Structures are given as structure tokens and as C-alpha cells.
């Protein structure tokens, strides 16, 4: 039998069977391939369990310490009434009052901050990388924070948890203190400005008080009331003076003698020596009249009586001038008949004139005082208005200054404004068993891998039958 060179030689039957067995498998009862499957099982099991055994034997033990923190949900408030100053109040909002900021997320980030981990590692004389990074988890809809710290032994894990909590709370105190210092610094700057404003206003008030003599606007009001009362009193005195003057004028017209002459007359007739002289004058006048009735003017007795009468008149005039202080030529204005009712009218005239003079003097004095006070009020009116404005500004500045001090002091108690209160709900625990390596989990993983290997080998053993059924099903569909 000959073959053409262009004809492809037939393939080897053995090679065709090998490829088919590799792809399609063999019969289910072909136990000739059992050694190969058993070897594959042994090799796969070795590949699975060798790393697991090595990990369980060589991996170092690690223990986890658990800590729980909680953020109280309620706020705190305080209010203090300061007598003469005002009211100071402080209020710390609830940690969950705002939806924009989550305090639990803030504290979660803070627990993992490098400076806290470095401080905790430094307190245990450890390197930052050896200390590790804690695992922080939050519980939804609560204020709980769970912290997990890993260590090489139970005591080491708990010590690391305690060191982390100490560093965390120390950092919280430092942050709160820094916030208070910053706020207090800005508050002190405002307080210093308010203090300068109060001092400047007080200086202006003191200068104006020294210049005007007014200590407050109420002093000007009191002066205004006093001046008003003084003007009213002056008006009353003017009416009283007019009435008294009219009474004196009426008496002077009735008696036909001025008030000064009436006073001099009463004074004169109160002098005993002048009375004696007038009596002597009367005797000499009677003797002169008797002599004239009997003799002529040139008779010696008449001349003697006339001489005696003139001497008595001269003595009476001299005494009258001495008693009244009037000039001799003014004595003619005196009333020479003050006896009886006329004497009483003269006395009344003198009393009324004295009262009029008193009222006149009082009126002049009070009028001068009222004019001076009115002039002073006109001069002090602008200064009183300025003083009232300054005192109002001072009261406002003082109230603002006191309020700023009160706010500055009250904010010192509000230490949880930005960093809410956090408490340790569960102290770092002492683990009873290691958390790693997890032998049960490793064995379970190895068993699962071994089971999957066996299932895959079984599928390889029966793949010929399965493929045949699939092909037959497709041909029937066609």
C-alpha cells in the first residue's frame, strides 16, 4: 500500500486516546486512574495543610483587651444672678444636639491619632510601631465606643489599653484647656477694651463734675426745683411788700406825718427829760401869756417871761435833737400831740413801716438770690445735659464691662462645649485566651479546602459521564 506525499499521514491511536481521556475522562469503572487521583489528593492536602500547620506553629500569640466608652446624652446649664451687675449663665449642649458633627466620630479619630499612640507607647517604653494601632468601632444610634488593643500577653494587652485611655483623656484635657485659654485670651482683650472705655468715660465725668460743681443730673434737677420755689417765694414777698407799702402810705396820709417822723416822735416822747422840758415849756408859756395880759411887750416882766419861754424852747429843741438825731430845722415835722388814739396810730405806723422795711430787705435779698440761681441754671444747663449723657454712657459701658466679666467667668465652667463629656463604661479587660492565631478558624479553613479538593477530584472522576449526558441532551434538542 502506497501513500501520496500530499496526503496527511494518519494520527497515532494512542495519542488520540490520551487527549480524549485528558479532556473527556474515562469510564466510571476505570480504576486504573485511581493512583493518579490519590496522588493528586495527597499533594493537594499537603499544599493545604503545610502552610496552616506552619502558621499555627510559628505565629506568635496575641491577646485583645476591650474597653468601652460612653458619651452622656444630656447637657448641663447653670445660671447665677449677680446683685448690681447682672446675670451670668453657662450652658453645655448635649453631645448629640447637632446633626452636623458627631462626637463619637471625632473621638474615634482622636483615639487613632498619632500623638495619642505615641504618648501611650512612650508611657510603656515601647516604640510607636510595636504598640500597634487600636481598633475602634461605634455602635449605631448610641453613644458607645468600643476600643480593642492587641498585646503579646494578657497583662500587656490590658496595660496597653490603660495607657491608651490615659493618653486619650490627657489629650482631651489638653484640648479643653487650650480652648479655654484661647477663649479667655479673646475675652480678656475685649474686657481690657471695655475697661478703657469705662475709665475714659469716668475721667470725662470727673472733669465735668469739677468744672460744673454738679455730681449728677439729679443735682441739676434739685437746683431747678429749688430755684422754682425761690422764684415763687420772691413773688409772694413782692405781693406782701406791695400790701405793706400801701398800709404805710395810708397811715402817713391819715396822720399827715411820715413814718420816720412818727418813729422819732415816739422816741422823743418816751424820753423823761424831754417830757420835763415840755412841762417846763408849758409853765413858761403860761407865765408869758399872763405877763402879756397885764403888761405891754416892753415891760420888764414880759421881757423876762419871753426870755424864759425862749430858753425853755431852746432847751426842748436841743433835747429833741439829741434824742432823735434830727437837725433842729427838721424838728418841725414831729408830731407834738401824740397823746391818746393818735399815739396808738403813730405806733402802728412805726410798726408797719418797720415790717415794710423788713419785707423790702427780704425781697431784695431773695430777688438777688433768685436772679443768681437763674443765671447759674442757664450756665449749667448744657453741662448738666452733657453730664447726664456721660453718666448714661458710663452706665451702659459699666454694664457691658460687668457682663463681659461675667461671661468670661461663666465660660470657664463650660469645659465640655467643643469636646463633650466622655466616661469609661468598661475598663480595659484582661483577656483569658489568645485572639490570634485562631486554631479553630485555621482548622476549619483547612477542612473546607480539603473538602473542596475532594469534591473537585470527584467531579474529575465522573466528568466523562457528565459530558456525555450534556452532549446527548443537546443532540436530542436539535
C-alpha positions in Angstrom: 0.0 0.0 0.0 1.4 3.3 -1.0 0.7 6.9 0.2 0.7 10.1 -1.6 3.1 12.7 -0.4 0.3 15.3 -0.3 -1.9 13.0 1.9 -1.6 13.6 5.7 -0.5 10.5 7.5 -3.0 9.1 10.0 -2.6 10.1 13.7 -1.4 7.7 16.2 -4.4 6.0 18.0 -2.6 6.1 21.4 -2.2 9.9 21.2 -5.8 10.4 20.2 -6.9 8.2 23.2 -4.6 10.1 25.6 -6.0 13.5 24.7 -9.6 12.2 24.9 -9.0 10.8 28.3 -7.5 14.0 29.5 -10.4 16.1 28.2 -13.3 13.7 28.4 -12.2 11.4 31.2 -12.7 7.7 31.2 -15.3 5.2 32.4 -16.5 5.3 35.9 -15.2 1.7 36.5 -11.8 2.6 35.1 -9.8 2.1 38.3 -6.5 2.4 36.5 -6.5 6.1 37.1 -7.1 5.8 40.8 -3.4 6.1 41.7 -3.3 9.4 39.9 -6.3 10.8 41.8 -4.9 9.5 45.1 -1.6 11.2 44.4 -3.4 14.4 43.5 -5.3 14.2 46.8 -2.2 13.7 48.8 -0.3 16.5 47.0 -3.3 18.9 47.4 -3.7 18.1 51.0 0.0 18.7 51.6 -0.3 22.1 49.9 -3.3 23.0 52.0 -2.2 21.8 55.5 1.5 22.5 55.3 1.0 26.4 55.4 -1.7 26.1 58.0 0.5 23.9 60.2 3.4 26.2 59.8 1.3 29.2 60.7 -0.2 27.6 63.8 3.3 26.5 65.0 5.2 29.7 64.2 2.7 32.6 64.6 3.1 34.4 67.9 0.2 34.6 70.4 -1.7 37.8 70.6 -4.3 38.9 73.1 -7.0 41.6 72.8 -8.1 43.9 75.6 -11.5 45.5 75.2 -12.6 48.9 76.5 -15.9 50.7 76.2 -16.5 54.4 76.4 -19.9 56.3 76.6 -20.9 59.9 75.9 -23.8 61.0 78.1 -26.6 62.4 76.0 -27.8 65.2 78.3 -26.5 68.8 78.5 -25.8 70.9 81.6 -26.7 74.5 82.4 -26.1 77.0 85.3 -27.3 80.5 86.0 -26.0 83.0 88.6 -27.6 86.3 89.4 -25.0 88.9 90.5 -26.6 91.8 92.5 -25.9 95.1 90.9 -24.2 93.6 87.9 -26.5 91.3 86.1 -26.9 87.6 85.3 -24.2 85.2 84.3 -25.3 81.8 82.7 -23.5 78.9 81.1 -24.9 76.1 79.1 -23.2 72.9 77.8 -25.2 71.5 74.8 -25.9 67.8 74.6 -23.2 65.9 72.7 -25.8 64.8 70.2 -27.7 68.1 69.8 -26.2 68.8 66.4 -26.5 66.6 63.4 -23.6 68.3 61.6 -20.9 67.0 64.0 -20.7 63.5 65.5 -18.7 63.5 68.8 -18.3 59.7 68.5 -16.7 60.0 65.1 -14.5 62.8 66.5 -13.3 60.7 69.4 -12.9 57.7 67.1 -10.4 59.7 65.1 -8.8 61.1 68.2 -8.2 57.6 69.6 -6.3 56.7 66.5 -4.3 59.9 66.3 -0.5 59.5 66.1 0.3 61.8 69.1 -2.0 59.8 71.4 -0.5 56.5 70.2 3.0 57.9 70.6 2.2 59.1 74.2 0.7 55.8 75.1 3.7 53.9 73.7 6.1 56.3 75.4 4.4 55.6 78.8 5.2 51.9 78.3 8.7 52.5 76.9 7.7 51.0 73.6 8.2 52.0 70.0 5.2 53.5 68.2 5.1 50.6 65.7 5.4 48.0 68.4 2.5 49.5 70.3 0.2 48.9 67.3 -3.0 50.7 66.2 -6.1 50.2 68.2 -9.3 49.1 66.6 -12.2 51.5 67.3 -15.8 50.7 66.5 -19.0 52.6 67.0 -22.4 51.3 68.0 -25.1 52.8 65.8 -27.8 55.0 67.5 -25.9 55.0 70.7 -23.1 56.9 72.4 -20.9 53.8 72.8 -17.3 53.5 71.6 -15.6 50.1 71.7 -11.8 50.1 71.7 -9.7 47.0 71.0 -6.0 46.8 71.8 -3.7 43.9 71.0 -0.8 42.7 73.1 1.6 39.8 73.4 0.2 38.7 76.8 -3.0 39.3 78.8 -1.3 41.8 81.1 0.5 43.6 78.2 -2.8 43.9 76.3 -4.5 45.4 79.4 -1.6 47.7 80.1 -1.7 49.0 76.5 -5.5 49.6 76.9 -4.9 51.5 80.1 -2.1 53.5 78.6 -4.2 54.4 75.6 -7.1 55.6 77.8 -4.7 57.7 79.9 -3.2 59.3 76.8 -6.7 59.9 75.4 -8.0 61.6 78.5 -4.8 63.6 78.9 -5.1 64.8 75.3 -8.8 65.7 75.9 -7.9 67.8 79.0 -5.1 69.5 77.0 -7.5 70.3 74.1 -10.2 71.7 76.5 -7.5 73.7 78.3 -6.2 75.1 75.1 -9.8 76.0 74.0 -10.4 77.7 77.4 -7.1 79.6 77.1 -7.9 80.8 73.6 -11.4 81.9 74.6 -10.1 83.6 77.7 -7.5 85.4 75.7 -10.0 86.9 73.3 -12.3 87.6 76.2 -9.5 89.4 78.1 -8.8 91.6 75.1 -12.5 92.6 75.0 -12.6 93.2 78.7 -9.5 95.4 78.5 -11.2 97.5 75.8 -14.3 97.8 77.9 -12.2 98.8 80.9 -10.5 101.5 78.9 -13.9 102.8 77.7 -15.3 102.8 81.3 -12.1 104.6 82.6 -12.3 107.2 79.8 -16.0 108.0 80.5 -15.3 108.2 84.2 -12.5 110.7 83.6 -14.7 112.9 81.5 -17.4 112.7 84.2 -15.0 113.7 86.9 -13.6 116.6 84.9 -17.1 117.9 84.2 -18.1 117.5 87.8 -15.1 119.6 88.9 -15.9 122.2 86.3 -19.6 122.5 87.0 -19.9 121.5 90.6 -22.7 119.0 89.7 -22.2 115.4 90.8 -25.2 114.1 88.8 -28.1 115.2 86.7 -30.3 114.9 89.7 -28.4 117.7 91.4 -29.4 120.0 88.5 -33.0 118.8 88.8 -32.8 119.6 92.6 -31.4 123.0 91.8 -34.1 123.7 89.3 -36.8 122.8 91.8 -35.1 124.9 94.5 -34.9 127.9 92.1 -38.5 127.5 91.1 -39.5 127.5 94.8 -37.3 130.6 95.3 -38.9 132.5 92.4 -42.3 131.6 93.8 -41.3 132.9 97.2 -39.9 136.1 95.7 -43.3 136.6 94.0 -45.0 136.1 97.4 -42.7 138.6 99.0 -43.4 141.2 96.3 -47.1 140.9 96.9 -46.5 141.2 100.7 -44.3 144.2 100.2 -46.8 145.9 98.0 -49.5 145.3 100.6 -47.4 146.6 103.5 -46.3 149.7 101.5 -49.9 150.6 100.8 -50.8 150.3 104.5 -47.9 152.6 105.5 -48.8 155.1 102.9 -52.4 155.1 104.1 -51.4 155.7 107.7 -49.0 158.5 106.6 -51.8 160.2 104.7 -54.1 159.8 107.7 -51.7 161.1 110.3 -50.1 163.7 108.0 -46.6 162.6 109.1 -44.0 160.4 107.5 -43.2 157.1 109.2 -39.7 158.3 110.1 -41.1 161.4 111.9 -43.6 159.2 113.7 -40.8 157.0 114.9 -38.8 160.0 116.0 -41.9 161.4 117.8 -42.5 158.2 119.7 -38.8 158.0 120.6 -38.8 161.6 121.8 -41.9 161.4 123.9 -40.5 158.3 125.6 -37.7 160.5 127.0 -38.4 161.6 130.6 -36.1 164.7 130.3 -37.8 165.9 127.2 -41.2 165.4 128.9 -39.9 167.6 131.8 -38.7 170.2 129.4 -42.1 170.3 127.7 -43.8 170.7 131.0 -41.4 173.5 131.8 -42.1 174.9 128.4 -45.8 174.9 129.2 -45.3 176.6 132.5 -43.1 179.4 130.9 -45.7 179.7 128.1 -48.4 180.3 130.7 -46.3 182.8 132.5 -45.6 184.7 129.3 -49.3 184.8 128.5 -50.2 186.0 132.0 -47.5 188.8 131.8 -48.7 189.9 128.4 -52.2 190.1 129.6 -51.1 192.5 132.4 -48.2 194.4 130.8 -47.0 195.5 127.4 -44.3 194.0 125.3 -41.7 196.3 126.6 -42.4 195.7 130.2 -39.6 194.1 132.1 -41.8 191.2 133.3 -42.9 190.4 129.8 -39.4 190.5 128.5 -38.3 188.3 131.4 -41.2 185.8 130.7 -40.4 185.9 127.0 -36.7 185.2 127.7 -37.6 182.3 130.0 -40.0 180.9 127.4 -37.4 181.1 124.6 -34.9 179.4 126.9 -37.3 176.6 127.6 -38.0 176.2 123.8 -34.2 176.1 123.1 -33.7 173.5 125.8 -36.5 171.4 124.5 -35.2 171.7 120.9 -31.7 170.8 122.0 -33.0 167.7 123.9 -35.2 166.7 121.0 -32.3 167.0 118.5 -30.2 165.0 120.9 -32.8 162.2 121.3 -34.0 161.9 117.7 -30.7 162.7 115.9 -32.6 165.2 113.7 -31.4 168.6 112.7 -33.0 171.5 114.7 -34.7 172.8 111.5 -36.2 169.3 110.9 -37.9 169.1 114.2 -41.0 170.9 112.8 -42.0 167.6 111.1 -42.5 166.0 114.5 -46.0 165.4 115.9 -46.2 167.5 119.1 -49.5 165.9 120.2 -49.0 162.1 120.3 -51.4 161.5 123.2 -54.4 159.2 123.2 -55.5 157.4 120.0 -53.1 159.4 117.9 -50.2 157.9 119.8 -51.5 154.4 119.0 -51.8 155.3 115.3 -48.3 156.6 115.4 -47.1 153.4 116.9 -49.0 151.4 114.3 -47.4 153.5 111.6 -44.0 152.8 113.0 -44.7 149.1 113.3 -46.0 148.9 109.7 -43.0 150.8 108.4 -40.6 148.5 110.2 -42.5 145.5 108.8 -42.3 147.0 105.3 -38.6 147.7 105.6 -38.1 144.0 106.7 -40.1 142.7 103.8 -38.3 145.1 101.5 -34.9 143.9 102.6 -36.0 140.3 102.4 -37.5 140.8 98.9 -34.3 142.4 97.7 -32.2 139.6 99.1 -34.4 136.9 97.7 -34.7 138.6 94.4 -30.9 138.8 94.1 -30.5 135.2 95.1 -33.2 134.1 92.5 -31.5 136.1 89.8 -28.2 134.5 90.7 -29.7 131.0 90.8 -31.5 131.5 87.5 -28.3 132.7 85.8 -26.4 129.8 87.3 -29.0 127.3 85.9 -28.7 128.9 82.4 -25.0 128.5 82.6 -25.2 124.8 83.9 -27.9 123.6 81.6 -25.5 122.5 78.8 -23.1 120.9 81.3 -26.0 119.1 83.1 -27.2 117.7 79.8 -23.6 116.6 78.9 -23.2 115.1 82.4 -26.4 113.2 82.0 -25.3 111.8 78.6 -21.9 110.8 80.1 -23.4 109.1 83.1 -25.8 107.2 80.8 -22.8 106.2 78.6 -20.9 105.2 81.8 -23.8 103.1 83.0 -24.0 101.3 79.6 -20.2 100.8 79.5 -20.2 99.5 83.1 -23.0 97.1 82.4 -21.2 95.8 79.2 -18.0 95.5 81.2 -19.6 93.6 84.0 -21.4 91.4 81.6 -18.2 90.6 79.8 -16.5 89.7 83.1 -19.5 87.5 84.0 -19.4 85.8 80.6 -15.7 85.3 80.9 -16.0 83.7 84.3 -19.1 81.6 83.3 -17.4 80.1 80.2 -14.7 78.6 82.4 -17.3 76.2 83.7 -18.4 75.2 80.2 -15.4 72.9 79.5 -17.5 70.4 77.5 -18.7 72.9 74.8 -16.5 71.6 72.0 -15.3 68.3 73.5 -18.3 66.6 75.2 -18.0 64.6 78.4 -16.9 61.0 77.8 -16.8 58.3 80.5 -15.3 54.9 80.7 -18.1 52.4 80.7 -15.9 49.3 80.8 -12.3 49.4 81.9 -9.6 47.6 79.8 -10.3 43.9 80.1 -7.9 41.1 80.9 -8.2 38.6 78.1 -8.5 35.0 79.1 -7.4 33.4 75.8 -5.4 34.5 72.8 -7.2 36.1 69.9 -4.5 35.1 67.4 -3.7 32.6 65.9 -7.3 31.3 65.8 -6.8 27.5 65.7 -10.4 26.6 65.1 -10.7 29.1 62.2 -7.5 27.7 60.6 -8.5 24.1 61.0 -12.0 24.9 59.7 -10.4 26.7 56.7 -8.1 23.7 56.0 -11.0 21.3 56.3 -13.1 23.3 53.9 -10.2 23.5 51.4 -9.7 19.7 51.7 -13.4 19.1 51.2 -13.4 21.3 48.1 -10.3 19.4 46.8 -12.1 16.1 47.2 -15.2 17.4 45.5 -13.1 18.7 42.6 -11.4 15.2 42.3 -14.8 13.5 42.3 -16.0 15.8 39.6 -12.9 15.0 37.6 -13.6 11.2 38.1 -17.2 11.5 36.7 -16.6 14.2 34.1 -16.9 11.7 31.2 -20.4 10.6 32.1 -21.4 14.2 32.8 -20.1 15.4 29.5 -21.7 12.6 27.7 -25.1 13.4 29.2 -24.7 17.0 28.2 -23.8 16.2 24.6 -26.7 13.7 24.4 -29.1 16.3 25.7 -28.1 18.8 23.1 -28.5 16.3 20.2 -32.0 15.5 21.4 -32.9 19.2 21.5 -31.7 19.5 17.9 
